[in-house]
């Protein structure tokens, strides 16, 4: 059975009072890899979700393309489980397998934020934008979180604003902007 692949599904994760966006990669079919993808889309973060991902990665029938995407999907689940080091290892493994679409860099930025590696998060989110990520509001949002974490509030505000303008219906950037007050010097 031939599998079709597309990129999809906005993921949000609460991180230290802020959210960062992640992106899963679709694996279609009836397999452990497809189950892993479904868990990532459904925002599951439990042992069953992890078990399906692990099973797909152990299965010799899982092709190279599905293996790369499953690593990214497992990284999304691991991030939700509060295991950013393991998520980062999965993203690095996917990259070593020459899988580096813009979504991978968005996930790198989320992992780096969780690890307090904010300058790397900024670089990864910027890379996702430069590679033409199809949901740029998510990359702007992650970059805003990282800018705020290093104390660069003007850049954070600019990226929160850009994320909000790109997706006016998406609440996280609007909520973050509400926290800022502008002092006009009076």
PyMOL CGO cylinders between C-alpha atoms (Angstrom):
from pymol import cmd
from pymol.cgo import CYLINDER

trace = [
    CYLINDER, 0.00, 0.00, 0.00, 1.44, 3.34, -1.03, 0.3, 1, 1, 1, 1, 1, 1,
    CYLINDER, 1.44, 3.34, -1.03, 1.45, 5.97, 1.70, 0.3, 1, 1, 1, 1, 1, 1,
    CYLINDER, 1.45, 5.97, 1.70, 0.78, 9.65, 1.07, 0.3, 1, 1, 1, 1, 1, 1,
    CYLINDER, 0.78, 9.65, 1.07, 2.48, 12.32, 3.13, 0.3, 1, 1, 1, 1, 1, 1,
    CYLINDER, 2.48, 12.32, 3.13, 1.54, 15.88, 3.93, 0.3, 1, 1, 1, 1, 1, 1,
    CYLINDER, 1.54, 15.88, 3.93, 2.41, 18.30, 6.68, 0.3, 1, 1, 1, 1, 1, 1,
    CYLINDER, 2.41, 18.30, 6.68, -0.32, 19.33, 9.12, 0.3, 1, 1, 1, 1, 1, 1,
    CYLINDER, -0.32, 19.33, 9.12, -1.70, 20.03, 12.58, 0.3, 1, 1, 1, 1, 1, 1,
    CYLINDER, -1.70, 20.03, 12.58, -1.04, 22.93, 14.86, 0.3, 1, 1, 1, 1, 1, 1,
    CYLINDER, -1.04, 22.93, 14.86, 0.16, 21.91, 18.28, 0.3, 1, 1, 1, 1, 1, 1,
    CYLINDER, 0.16, 21.91, 18.28, 0.38, 24.15, 21.31, 0.3, 1, 1, 1, 1, 1, 1,
    CYLINDER, 0.38, 24.15, 21.31, 2.24, 23.43, 24.50, 0.3, 1, 1, 1, 1, 1, 1,
    CYLINDER, 2.24, 23.43, 24.50, 2.26, 25.41, 27.70, 0.3, 1, 1, 1, 1, 1, 1,
    CYLINDER, 2.26, 25.41, 27.70, 5.84, 26.19, 28.57, 0.3, 1, 1, 1, 1, 1, 1,
    CYLINDER, 5.84, 26.19, 28.57, 6.77, 28.15, 31.66, 0.3, 1, 1, 1, 1, 1, 1,
    CYLINDER, 6.77, 28.15, 31.66, 3.72, 30.41, 31.40, 0.3, 1, 1, 1, 1, 1, 1,
    CYLINDER, 3.72, 30.41, 31.40, 4.10, 30.75, 27.63, 0.3, 1, 1, 1, 1, 1, 1,
    CYLINDER, 4.10, 30.75, 27.63, 3.15, 28.50, 24.77, 0.3, 1, 1, 1, 1, 1, 1,
    CYLINDER, 3.15, 28.50, 24.77, 5.25, 27.40, 21.87, 0.3, 1, 1, 1, 1, 1, 1,
    CYLINDER, 5.25, 27.40, 21.87, 4.01, 25.91, 18.66, 0.3, 1, 1, 1, 1, 1, 1,
    CYLINDER, 4.01, 25.91, 18.66, 5.06, 22.52, 17.33, 0.3, 1, 1, 1, 1, 1, 1,
    CYLINDER, 5.06, 22.52, 17.33, 4.35, 20.73, 14.12, 0.3, 1, 1, 1, 1, 1, 1,
    CYLINDER, 4.35, 20.73, 14.12, 3.81, 17.04, 13.46, 0.3, 1, 1, 1, 1, 1, 1,
    CYLINDER, 3.81, 17.04, 13.46, 4.30, 15.29, 10.13, 0.3, 1, 1, 1, 1, 1, 1,
    CYLINDER, 4.30, 15.29, 10.13, 1.59, 13.09, 8.64, 0.3, 1, 1, 1, 1, 1, 1,
    CYLINDER, 1.59, 13.09, 8.64, 2.02, 9.41, 8.06, 0.3, 1, 1, 1, 1, 1, 1,
    CYLINDER, 2.02, 9.41, 8.06, -1.06, 7.90, 6.42, 0.3, 1, 1, 1, 1, 1, 1,
    CYLINDER, -1.06, 7.90, 6.42, -1.93, 4.23, 6.48, 0.3, 1, 1, 1, 1, 1, 1,
    CYLINDER, -1.93, 4.23, 6.48, -2.56, 1.51, 9.01, 0.3, 1, 1, 1, 1, 1, 1,
    CYLINDER, -2.56, 1.51, 9.01, 0.68, 1.17, 10.93, 0.3, 1, 1, 1, 1, 1, 1,
    CYLINDER, 0.68, 1.17, 10.93, 2.37, 2.03, 14.18, 0.3, 1, 1, 1, 1, 1, 1,
    CYLINDER, 2.37, 2.03, 14.18, 3.88, 5.05, 12.40, 0.3, 1, 1, 1, 1, 1, 1,
    CYLINDER, 3.88, 5.05, 12.40, 0.39, 6.25, 11.41, 0.3, 1, 1, 1, 1, 1, 1,
    CYLINDER, 0.39, 6.25, 11.41, -0.80, 5.68, 14.99, 0.3, 1, 1, 1, 1, 1, 1,
    CYLINDER, -0.80, 5.68, 14.99, 2.15, 7.72, 16.27, 0.3, 1, 1, 1, 1, 1, 1,
    CYLINDER, 2.15, 7.72, 16.27, 1.15, 10.56, 13.95, 0.3, 1, 1, 1, 1, 1, 1,
    CYLINDER, 1.15, 10.56, 13.95, -2.45, 10.38, 15.18, 0.3, 1, 1, 1, 1, 1, 1,
    CYLINDER, -2.45, 10.38, 15.18, -1.28, 10.60, 18.78, 0.3, 1, 1, 1, 1, 1, 1,
    CYLINDER, -1.28, 10.60, 18.78, 0.76, 13.70, 17.94, 0.3, 1, 1, 1, 1, 1, 1,
    CYLINDER, 0.76, 13.70, 17.94, -2.22, 15.33, 16.20, 0.3, 1, 1, 1, 1, 1, 1,
    CYLINDER, -2.22, 15.33, 16.20, -4.55, 14.46, 19.05, 0.3, 1, 1, 1, 1, 1, 1,
    CYLINDER, -4.55, 14.46, 19.05, -2.04, 16.05, 21.45, 0.3, 1, 1, 1, 1, 1, 1,
    CYLINDER, -2.04, 16.05, 21.45, -1.60, 12.84, 23.41, 0.3, 1, 1, 1, 1, 1, 1,
    CYLINDER, -1.60, 12.84, 23.41, 1.29, 12.68, 25.82, 0.3, 1, 1, 1, 1, 1, 1,
    CYLINDER, 1.29, 12.68, 25.82, 1.04, 9.31, 27.50, 0.3, 1, 1, 1, 1, 1, 1,
    CYLINDER, 1.04, 9.31, 27.50, 2.88, 6.00, 27.51, 0.3, 1, 1, 1, 1, 1, 1,
    CYLINDER, 2.88, 6.00, 27.51, 0.53, 4.47, 24.91, 0.3, 1, 1, 1, 1, 1, 1,
    CYLINDER, 0.53, 4.47, 24.91, 1.37, 7.21, 22.42, 0.3, 1, 1, 1, 1, 1, 1,
    CYLINDER, 1.37, 7.21, 22.42, 5.05, 6.80, 23.11, 0.3, 1, 1, 1, 1, 1, 1,
    CYLINDER, 5.05, 6.80, 23.11, 4.77, 3.00, 22.83, 0.3, 1, 1, 1, 1, 1, 1,
    CYLINDER, 4.77, 3.00, 22.83, 3.25, 3.25, 19.33, 0.3, 1, 1, 1, 1, 1, 1,
    CYLINDER, 3.25, 3.25, 19.33, 6.02, 5.59, 18.21, 0.3, 1, 1, 1, 1, 1, 1,
    CYLINDER, 6.02, 5.59, 18.21, 8.69, 3.33, 19.67, 0.3, 1, 1, 1, 1, 1, 1,
    CYLINDER, 8.69, 3.33, 19.67, 7.09, 0.31, 18.00, 0.3, 1, 1, 1, 1, 1, 1,
    CYLINDER, 7.09, 0.31, 18.00, 7.15, 2.06, 14.62, 0.3, 1, 1, 1, 1, 1, 1,
    CYLINDER, 7.15, 2.06, 14.62, 10.82, 2.92, 15.04, 0.3, 1, 1, 1, 1, 1, 1,
    CYLINDER, 10.82, 2.92, 15.04, 11.70, -0.68, 15.99, 0.3, 1, 1, 1, 1, 1, 1,
    CYLINDER, 11.70, -0.68, 15.99, 9.69, -2.19, 13.13, 0.3, 1, 1, 1, 1, 1, 1,
    CYLINDER, 9.69, -2.19, 13.13, 11.89, -3.24, 10.22, 0.3, 1, 1, 1, 1, 1, 1,
    CYLINDER, 11.89, -3.24, 10.22, 8.90, -2.71, 7.91, 0.3, 1, 1, 1, 1, 1, 1,
    CYLINDER, 8.90, -2.71, 7.91, 8.85, 1.02, 8.65, 0.3, 1, 1, 1, 1, 1, 1,
    CYLINDER, 8.85, 1.02, 8.65, 10.40, 2.67, 5.62, 0.3, 1, 1, 1, 1, 1, 1,
    CYLINDER, 10.40, 2.67, 5.62, 13.03, 5.40, 5.78, 0.3, 1, 1, 1, 1, 1, 1,
    CYLINDER, 13.03, 5.40, 5.78, 10.54, 8.20, 5.06, 0.3, 1, 1, 1, 1, 1, 1,
    CYLINDER, 10.54, 8.20, 5.06, 8.08, 7.00, 7.72, 0.3, 1, 1, 1, 1, 1, 1,
    CYLINDER, 8.08, 7.00, 7.72, 10.98, 6.57, 10.17, 0.3, 1, 1, 1, 1, 1, 1,
    CYLINDER, 10.98, 6.57, 10.17, 12.05, 10.21, 9.71, 0.3, 1, 1, 1, 1, 1, 1,
    CYLINDER, 12.05, 10.21, 9.71, 8.51, 11.49, 10.19, 0.3, 1, 1, 1, 1, 1, 1,
    CYLINDER, 8.51, 11.49, 10.19, 7.93, 9.22, 13.17, 0.3, 1, 1, 1, 1, 1, 1,
    CYLINDER, 7.93, 9.22, 13.17, 11.02, 10.66, 14.86, 0.3, 1, 1, 1, 1, 1, 1,
    CYLINDER, 11.02, 10.66, 14.86, 9.50, 14.14, 14.48, 0.3, 1, 1, 1, 1, 1, 1,
    CYLINDER, 9.50, 14.14, 14.48, 6.09, 12.98, 15.72, 0.3, 1, 1, 1, 1, 1, 1,
    CYLINDER, 6.09, 12.98, 15.72, 7.66, 11.26, 18.71, 0.3, 1, 1, 1, 1, 1, 1,
    CYLINDER, 7.66, 11.26, 18.71, 9.58, 14.47, 19.42, 0.3, 1, 1, 1, 1, 1, 1,
    CYLINDER, 9.58, 14.47, 19.42, 6.27, 16.37, 19.57, 0.3, 1, 1, 1, 1, 1, 1,
    CYLINDER, 6.27, 16.37, 19.57, 4.89, 13.81, 22.04, 0.3, 1, 1, 1, 1, 1, 1,
    CYLINDER, 4.89, 13.81, 22.04, 8.09, 13.90, 24.11, 0.3, 1, 1, 1, 1, 1, 1,
    CYLINDER, 8.09, 13.90, 24.11, 7.91, 17.70, 24.30, 0.3, 1, 1, 1, 1, 1, 1,
    CYLINDER, 7.91, 17.70, 24.30, 4.39, 17.43, 25.67, 0.3, 1, 1, 1, 1, 1, 1,
    CYLINDER, 4.39, 17.43, 25.67, 5.63, 14.88, 28.20, 0.3, 1, 1, 1, 1, 1, 1,
    CYLINDER, 5.63, 14.88, 28.20, 8.22, 17.39, 29.44, 0.3, 1, 1, 1, 1, 1, 1,
    CYLINDER, 8.22, 17.39, 29.44, 11.17, 15.52, 27.96, 0.3, 1, 1, 1, 1, 1, 1,
    CYLINDER, 11.17, 15.52, 27.96, 12.85, 18.11, 25.73, 0.3, 1, 1, 1, 1, 1, 1,
    CYLINDER, 12.85, 18.11, 25.73, 16.28, 16.44, 25.77, 0.3, 1, 1, 1, 1, 1, 1,
    CYLINDER, 16.28, 16.44, 25.77, 14.83, 13.27, 24.26, 0.3, 1, 1, 1, 1, 1, 1,
    CYLINDER, 14.83, 13.27, 24.26, 12.75, 15.30, 21.81, 0.3, 1, 1, 1, 1, 1, 1,
    CYLINDER, 12.75, 15.30, 21.81, 15.86, 17.13, 20.68, 0.3, 1, 1, 1, 1, 1, 1,
    CYLINDER, 15.86, 17.13, 20.68, 17.67, 13.80, 20.19, 0.3, 1, 1, 1, 1, 1, 1,
    CYLINDER, 17.67, 13.80, 20.19, 14.82, 12.62, 17.93, 0.3, 1, 1, 1, 1, 1, 1,
    CYLINDER, 14.82, 12.62, 17.93, 14.91, 15.82, 15.90, 0.3, 1, 1, 1, 1, 1, 1,
    CYLINDER, 14.91, 15.82, 15.90, 18.68, 15.48, 15.50, 0.3, 1, 1, 1, 1, 1, 1,
    CYLINDER, 18.68, 15.48, 15.50, 18.23, 11.85, 14.39, 0.3, 1, 1, 1, 1, 1, 1,
    CYLINDER, 18.23, 11.85, 14.39, 15.65, 12.92, 11.78, 0.3, 1, 1, 1, 1, 1, 1,
    CYLINDER, 15.65, 12.92, 11.78, 18.01, 15.62, 10.54, 0.3, 1, 1, 1, 1, 1, 1,
    CYLINDER, 18.01, 15.62, 10.54, 20.88, 13.11, 10.28, 0.3, 1, 1, 1, 1, 1, 1,
    CYLINDER, 20.88, 13.11, 10.28, 18.56, 11.05, 8.06, 0.3, 1, 1, 1, 1, 1, 1,
    CYLINDER, 18.56, 11.05, 8.06, 18.36, 14.12, 5.80, 0.3, 1, 1, 1, 1, 1, 1,
    CYLINDER, 18.36, 14.12, 5.80, 14.87, 15.12, 6.90, 0.3, 1, 1, 1, 1, 1, 1,
    CYLINDER, 14.87, 15.12, 6.90, 14.86, 18.85, 7.37, 0.3, 1, 1, 1, 1, 1, 1,
    CYLINDER, 14.86, 18.85, 7.37, 11.64, 20.49, 6.20, 0.3, 1, 1, 1, 1, 1, 1,
    CYLINDER, 11.64, 20.49, 6.20, 10.70, 23.78, 7.89, 0.3, 1, 1, 1, 1, 1, 1,
    CYLINDER, 10.70, 23.78, 7.89, 8.51, 21.91, 10.41, 0.3, 1, 1, 1, 1, 1, 1,
    CYLINDER, 8.51, 21.91, 10.41, 11.57, 20.24, 11.91, 0.3, 1, 1, 1, 1, 1, 1,
    CYLINDER, 11.57, 20.24, 11.91, 13.06, 23.66, 12.66, 0.3, 1, 1, 1, 1, 1, 1,
    CYLINDER, 13.06, 23.66, 12.66, 9.84, 24.80, 14.30, 0.3, 1, 1, 1, 1, 1, 1,
    CYLINDER, 9.84, 24.80, 14.30, 10.08, 21.76, 16.58, 0.3, 1, 1, 1, 1, 1, 1,
    CYLINDER, 10.08, 21.76, 16.58, 13.75, 22.49, 17.25, 0.3, 1, 1, 1, 1, 1, 1,
    CYLINDER, 13.75, 22.49, 17.25, 12.71, 25.96, 18.40, 0.3, 1, 1, 1, 1, 1, 1,
    CYLINDER, 12.71, 25.96, 18.40, 10.12, 24.49, 20.79, 0.3, 1, 1, 1, 1, 1, 1,
    CYLINDER, 10.12, 24.49, 20.79, 12.67, 22.05, 22.24, 0.3, 1, 1, 1, 1, 1, 1,
    CYLINDER, 12.67, 22.05, 22.24, 15.29, 24.77, 22.64, 0.3, 1, 1, 1, 1, 1, 1,
    CYLINDER, 15.29, 24.77, 22.64, 12.79, 26.99, 24.46, 0.3, 1, 1, 1, 1, 1, 1,
    CYLINDER, 12.79, 26.99, 24.46, 12.04, 24.17, 26.90, 0.3, 1, 1, 1, 1, 1, 1,
    CYLINDER, 12.04, 24.17, 26.90, 15.78, 23.71, 27.46, 0.3, 1, 1, 1, 1, 1, 1,
    CYLINDER, 15.78, 23.71, 27.46, 16.38, 27.43, 28.03, 0.3, 1, 1, 1, 1, 1, 1,
    CYLINDER, 16.38, 27.43, 28.03, 18.52, 27.61, 24.89, 0.3, 1, 1, 1, 1, 1, 1,
    CYLINDER, 18.52, 27.61, 24.89, 16.74, 30.70, 23.66, 0.3, 1, 1, 1, 1, 1, 1,
    CYLINDER, 16.74, 30.70, 23.66, 19.30, 32.00, 21.16, 0.3, 1, 1, 1, 1, 1, 1,
    CYLINDER, 19.30, 32.00, 21.16, 19.22, 28.61, 19.43, 0.3, 1, 1, 1, 1, 1, 1,
    CYLINDER, 19.22, 28.61, 19.43, 15.40, 28.74, 19.55, 0.3, 1, 1, 1, 1, 1, 1,
    CYLINDER, 15.40, 28.74, 19.55, 15.49, 32.11, 17.79, 0.3, 1, 1, 1, 1, 1, 1,
    CYLINDER, 15.49, 32.11, 17.79, 17.83, 30.75, 15.12, 0.3, 1, 1, 1, 1, 1, 1,
    CYLINDER, 17.83, 30.75, 15.12, 15.68, 27.64, 14.59, 0.3, 1, 1, 1, 1, 1, 1,
    CYLINDER, 15.68, 27.64, 14.59, 12.43, 29.63, 14.32, 0.3, 1, 1, 1, 1, 1, 1,
    CYLINDER, 12.43, 29.63, 14.32, 14.15, 32.02, 11.89, 0.3, 1, 1, 1, 1, 1, 1,
    CYLINDER, 14.15, 32.02, 11.89, 15.31, 29.02, 9.85, 0.3, 1, 1, 1, 1, 1, 1,
    CYLINDER, 15.31, 29.02, 9.85, 11.73, 27.71, 9.70, 0.3, 1, 1, 1, 1, 1, 1,
    CYLINDER, 11.73, 27.71, 9.70, 10.62, 31.10, 8.35, 0.3, 1, 1, 1, 1, 1, 1,
    CYLINDER, 10.62, 31.10, 8.35, 13.46, 31.28, 5.84, 0.3, 1, 1, 1, 1, 1, 1,
    CYLINDER, 13.46, 31.28, 5.84, 12.59, 27.80, 4.57, 0.3, 1, 1, 1, 1, 1, 1,
    CYLINDER, 12.59, 27.80, 4.57, 9.02, 28.94, 3.89, 0.3, 1, 1, 1, 1, 1, 1,
    CYLINDER, 9.02, 28.94, 3.89, 7.17, 27.34, 6.79, 0.3, 1, 1, 1, 1, 1, 1,
    CYLINDER, 7.17, 27.34, 6.79, 3.51, 27.26, 5.78, 0.3, 1, 1, 1, 1, 1, 1,
    CYLINDER, 3.51, 27.26, 5.78, 2.30, 28.53, 9.17, 0.3, 1, 1, 1, 1, 1, 1,
    CYLINDER, 2.30, 28.53, 9.17, 4.69, 31.41, 9.78, 0.3, 1, 1, 1, 1, 1, 1,
    CYLINDER, 4.69, 31.41, 9.78, 2.63, 32.64, 12.75, 0.3, 1, 1, 1, 1, 1, 1,
    CYLINDER, 2.63, 32.64, 12.75, 3.87, 29.61, 14.71, 0.3, 1, 1, 1, 1, 1, 1,
    CYLINDER, 3.87, 29.61, 14.71, 7.52, 30.39, 14.00, 0.3, 1, 1, 1, 1, 1, 1,
    CYLINDER, 7.52, 30.39, 14.00, 6.99, 34.07, 14.89, 0.3, 1, 1, 1, 1, 1, 1,
    CYLINDER, 6.99, 34.07, 14.89, 5.31, 33.00, 18.11, 0.3, 1, 1, 1, 1, 1, 1,
    CYLINDER, 5.31, 33.00, 18.11, 8.16, 30.67, 19.13, 0.3, 1, 1, 1, 1, 1, 1,
    CYLINDER, 8.16, 30.67, 19.13, 10.70, 33.33, 18.28, 0.3, 1, 1, 1, 1, 1, 1,
    CYLINDER, 10.70, 33.33, 18.28, 8.74, 35.87, 20.35, 0.3, 1, 1, 1, 1, 1, 1,
    CYLINDER, 8.74, 35.87, 20.35, 8.80, 33.54, 23.37, 0.3, 1, 1, 1, 1, 1, 1,
    CYLINDER, 8.80, 33.54, 23.37, 12.56, 33.09, 23.02, 0.3, 1, 1, 1, 1, 1, 1,
    CYLINDER, 12.56, 33.09, 23.02, 13.15, 36.83, 22.55, 0.3, 1, 1, 1, 1, 1, 1,
    CYLINDER, 13.15, 36.83, 22.55, 11.11, 37.53, 25.65, 0.3, 1, 1, 1, 1, 1, 1,
    CYLINDER, 11.11, 37.53, 25.65, 13.08, 34.91, 27.60, 0.3, 1, 1, 1, 1, 1, 1,
    CYLINDER, 13.08, 34.91, 27.60, 16.35, 36.73, 26.82, 0.3, 1, 1, 1, 1, 1, 1,
    CYLINDER, 16.35, 36.73, 26.82, 14.85, 40.11, 27.67, 0.3, 1, 1, 1, 1, 1, 1,
    CYLINDER, 14.85, 40.11, 27.67, 14.55, 41.50, 24.13, 0.3, 1, 1, 1, 1, 1, 1,
    CYLINDER, 14.55, 41.50, 24.13, 11.03, 42.84, 24.62, 0.3, 1, 1, 1, 1, 1, 1,
    CYLINDER, 11.03, 42.84, 24.62, 10.84, 45.00, 21.46, 0.3, 1, 1, 1, 1, 1, 1,
    CYLINDER, 10.84, 45.00, 21.46, 11.67, 41.97, 19.28, 0.3, 1, 1, 1, 1, 1, 1,
    CYLINDER, 11.67, 41.97, 19.28, 9.27, 39.79, 21.28, 0.3, 1, 1, 1, 1, 1, 1,
    CYLINDER, 9.27, 39.79, 21.28, 6.46, 42.31, 20.82, 0.3, 1, 1, 1, 1, 1, 1,
    CYLINDER, 6.46, 42.31, 20.82, 7.19, 42.57, 17.10, 0.3, 1, 1, 1, 1, 1, 1,
    CYLINDER, 7.19, 42.57, 17.10, 6.99, 38.80, 16.65, 0.3, 1, 1, 1, 1, 1, 1,
    CYLINDER, 6.99, 38.80, 16.65, 3.87, 38.43, 18.82, 0.3, 1, 1, 1, 1, 1, 1,
    CYLINDER, 3.87, 38.43, 18.82, 2.29, 41.21, 16.74, 0.3, 1, 1, 1, 1, 1, 1,
    CYLINDER, 2.29, 41.21, 16.74, 3.33, 39.51, 13.47, 0.3, 1, 1, 1, 1, 1, 1,
    CYLINDER, 3.33, 39.51, 13.47, 1.93, 36.17, 14.66, 0.3, 1, 1, 1, 1, 1, 1,
    CYLINDER, 1.93, 36.17, 14.66, -1.33, 37.84, 15.62, 0.3, 1, 1, 1, 1, 1, 1,
    CYLINDER, -1.33, 37.84, 15.62, -1.60, 39.64, 12.28, 0.3, 1, 1, 1, 1, 1, 1,
    CYLINDER, -1.60, 39.64, 12.28, -0.93, 36.43, 10.34, 0.3, 1, 1, 1, 1, 1, 1,
    CYLINDER, -0.93, 36.43, 10.34, -3.54, 34.48, 12.30, 0.3, 1, 1, 1, 1, 1, 1,
    CYLINDER, -3.54, 34.48, 12.30, -5.99, 36.91, 13.93, 0.3, 1, 1, 1, 1, 1, 1,
    CYLINDER, -5.99, 36.91, 13.93, -8.17, 34.04, 15.19, 0.3, 1, 1, 1, 1, 1, 1,
    CYLINDER, -8.17, 34.04, 15.19, -5.26, 32.37, 17.03, 0.3, 1, 1, 1, 1, 1, 1,
    CYLINDER, -5.26, 32.37, 17.03, -5.50, 33.37, 20.70, 0.3, 1, 1, 1, 1, 1, 1,
    CYLINDER, -5.50, 33.37, 20.70, -1.98, 32.71, 22.13, 0.3, 1, 1, 1, 1, 1, 1,
    CYLINDER, -1.98, 32.71, 22.13, -0.21, 35.67, 20.48, 0.3, 1, 1, 1, 1, 1, 1,
    CYLINDER, -0.21, 35.67, 20.48, -3.08, 38.02, 21.34, 0.3, 1, 1, 1, 1, 1, 1,
    CYLINDER, -3.08, 38.02, 21.34, -2.95, 36.91, 24.97, 0.3, 1, 1, 1, 1, 1, 1,
    CYLINDER, -2.95, 36.91, 24.97, 0.78, 37.50, 25.09, 0.3, 1, 1, 1, 1, 1, 1,
    CYLINDER, 0.78, 37.50, 25.09, 0.41, 40.98, 23.61, 0.3, 1, 1, 1, 1, 1, 1,
    CYLINDER, 0.41, 40.98, 23.61, -2.17, 41.87, 26.26, 0.3, 1, 1, 1, 1, 1, 1,
    CYLINDER, -2.17, 41.87, 26.26, 0.52, 41.46, 28.92, 0.3, 1, 1, 1, 1, 1, 1,
    CYLINDER, 0.52, 41.46, 28.92, 2.59, 44.28, 27.43, 0.3, 1, 1, 1, 1, 1, 1,
    CYLINDER, 2.59, 44.28, 27.43, 1.89, 47.89, 28.23, 0.3, 1, 1, 1, 1, 1, 1,
    CYLINDER, 1.89, 47.89, 28.23, 3.36, 50.76, 26.28, 0.3, 1, 1, 1, 1, 1, 1,
    CYLINDER, 3.36, 50.76, 26.28, 4.83, 53.62, 28.24, 0.3, 1, 1, 1, 1, 1, 1,
    CYLINDER, 4.83, 53.62, 28.24, 4.74, 56.82, 26.21, 0.3, 1, 1, 1, 1, 1, 1,
    CYLINDER, 4.74, 56.82, 26.21, 7.14, 58.59, 28.56, 0.3, 1, 1, 1, 1, 1, 1,
    CYLINDER, 7.14, 58.59, 28.56, 4.57, 60.45, 30.63, 0.3, 1, 1, 1, 1, 1, 1,
]
cmd.load_cgo(trace, "trace")
